[in-house]
Amino acid sequence: MTMEVINAIGRRKAAVARVYVSEGTGKIIINKRELANYFPSTILQYVVTQPLNKLGVAEKYDIKINLNGGGYKGQSEAARLGIARALVKINPEDKPALRAEGFMTRDPRVVERKKPGQPKARKRFQFSKR
């Protein structure tokens, strides 16, 4: 059984991850670099591979990810969401397990914009009575 490439998109803060999943041996390539090379931190590597480990399919698929925008934490979580969405496209029965772990939820929190006439989004200039 040959599987075509399944693609999905994951976002977090300013980061966007385009994920392409195909059958293979468990290689994860991010922006043409190995996972361990792109995310040297083991915590971030763990975050990216969480959905695969939860379903026990880490050695079953090759994953190619195009990441841009945001910082490394947002990028890792965007990749996690993209991988989870792709796995659900492959096998819809996996959705409740991934949903229970919170991997299917797009985290909507983003940086609040700076308002005009203020130093930051919520901070006001010091009030002077006289």
TABELHU-V356743 format. One record per pair of residues at least 6 apart in sequence whose ideal C-beta (glycine too) atoms are under 8 Angstrom apart, sorted by the first residue. I is the first residue (numbers start at 0). GAP is how many residues later the second one is. D is the distance in whole Angstrom. If there is no record, write none. Layout:
# TABELHU-V356743
<<I GAP D> <I GAP D>>
This chain:
# TABELHU-V356743
<<1 21 7> <2 19 6> <2 20 5> <2 87 7> <3 18 8> <4 15 5> <4 16 7> <4 17 5> <5 14 7> <5 15 5> <5 16 7> <5 80 5> <5 83 5> <5 84 6> <6 11 7> <6 12 6> <6 13 5> <6 14 7> <6 79 7> <7 11 5> <7 13 8> <7 74 5> <7 75 8> <7 77 4> <7 78 4> <7 81 6> <8 7 7> <8 8 7> <8 9 6> <8 10 7> <8 73 6> <8 76 7> <9 6 8> <9 7 4> <9 9 6> <9 67 8> <9 68 4> <9 69 6> <9 70 7> <9 71 3> <9 72 3> <9 73 7> <9 74 8> <9 75 6> <9 96 8> <10 6 7> <10 67 5> <10 70 7> <10 95 6> <11 58 7> <11 62 5> <11 63 8> <11 65 4> <11 66 4> <11 69 7> <11 94 8> <11 95 6> <12 57 5> <12 58 8> <12 61 4> <12 65 8> <12 94 8> <12 96 7> <12 97 6> <12 98 7> <13 55 4> <13 56 4> <13 60 6> <13 96 7> <13 97 8> <14 52 7> <14 53 7> <14 54 5> <14 55 3> <14 56 7> <14 59 4> <14 60 4> <14 62 7> <14 63 4> <15 51 7> <15 52 6> <15 53 5> <15 54 8> <15 62 6> <16 48 6> <16 49 7> <16 50 5> <16 58 7> <16 61 4> <16 62 4> <16 64 7> <16 65 4> <17 47 7> <17 48 4> <17 49 8> <17 64 7> <18 44 6> <18 45 8> <18 46 5> <18 60 7> <18 63 3> <18 64 6> <18 66 7> <18 67 5> <19 43 7> <19 44 4> <19 45 7> <19 66 8> <20 40 5> <20 41 7> <20 42 5> <20 62 7> <20 65 4> <20 66 7> <20 69 7> <21 39 7> <21 40 5> <21 42 8> <22 37 7> <22 38 6> <22 39 7> <23 36 8> <23 37 6> <23 38 3> <24 34 6> <24 37 7> <25 32 5> <25 33 4> <25 34 7> <25 35 7> <25 36 7> <26 7 8> <26 35 5> <26 36 7> <27 6 7> <27 7 4> <27 20 7> <27 21 7> <27 34 8> <27 35 5> <27 37 7> <28 6 8> <28 33 8> <28 34 7> <28 35 5> <28 36 7> <29 8 4> <29 9 7> <29 35 5> <29 37 6> <29 49 7> <30 7 6> <30 34 7> <30 35 6> <30 36 6> <34 10 6> <34 13 6> <34 14 8> <35 9 6> <37 29 8> <38 6 5> <38 9 7> <38 33 7> <38 37 6> <40 31 7> <43 28 6> <43 29 7> <43 32 4> <46 29 4> <46 30 6> <46 32 8> <46 33 6> <47 28 5> <47 31 5> <47 32 6> <47 35 7> <48 9 6> <49 30 6> <49 51 7> <49 53 6> <50 29 6> <50 32 5> <50 33 4> <50 36 6> <50 47 6> <50 50 8> <50 52 5> <51 6 4> <51 9 7> <51 31 7> <51 35 8> <53 43 6> <53 44 7> <53 47 6> <53 49 7> <54 32 6> <54 39 6> <54 42 7> <54 43 7> <56 30 7> <62 20 6> <62 23 8> <64 14 5> <64 17 7> <64 18 8> <66 8 5> <66 11 7> <66 12 6> <68 6 8> <69 8 7> <76 30 7> <79 23 6> <80 22 7> <80 23 8> <80 24 8> <80 25 6> <83 14 5> <83 19 4> <83 20 6> <84 19 7> <86 7 6> <86 11 7> <87 6 6> <87 7 5> <87 10 7> <87 16 7> <94 9 7> <97 6 5> <98 6 8> <110 10 8> <111 9 4> <111 10 7> <112 8 6> <113 6 6> <113 7 5> <114 6 6> <117 6 6> <117 7 7> <118 6 6>>
